[in-house]
Amino acid sequence: MKIKNLSWNENVTNKNNHPLLPKSLRGLIVGKSGCGKTTLLLNLLPRPGWLNYSKLSVFGKCLFQPEYKILKKGFEEQLPKEMIMRVFENRDEILREQISSNQLIEELGKNQKTHSKEPIECNFYESADDVPDPKEISPSIKI
């Protein structure tokens, strides 16, 4: 079903996020270990047309997991979200062929003719000491 904006508010502007999500969004994904936080995150962040953001901050104690390494490397190589999503979608083939995801993403970055239109600044924080003070983050930045 295609979602239409039926709001009567005169100040409504075109959303950049998926119609089911608010125009401006800052959020936390919190839950116990194994509840699906990473799965939810990976179904939102690289999926084209869902979230429009230019800055991403990921906080957690398990950022050594391959999923986060792939996400971070993809953004570092300025790959479009579609390309990062394809890496995740082809996981079984990549593992079966014993291809290094890191090397694959580097190759994709070298061979990609068009990099992401708007590079995404990606920061990962495993220690609470490294987390920036929220007061210092401008509310005008798309996160």
Secondary structure, 3 states (H helix, E strand, C coil): CCCCCCCCCCCCCCCCCCCCCCCCCCCCCCCCCCCCHHHHHHHHCCCCCCCCCCEEEEECCCCCCHHHHHHHHHHHCCCCHHHHHHHHHCHHHHHHCCCCHHHHHHHHHHHCCCCCCCCCEEEEECCHHHCCCHHHCCCCCCC
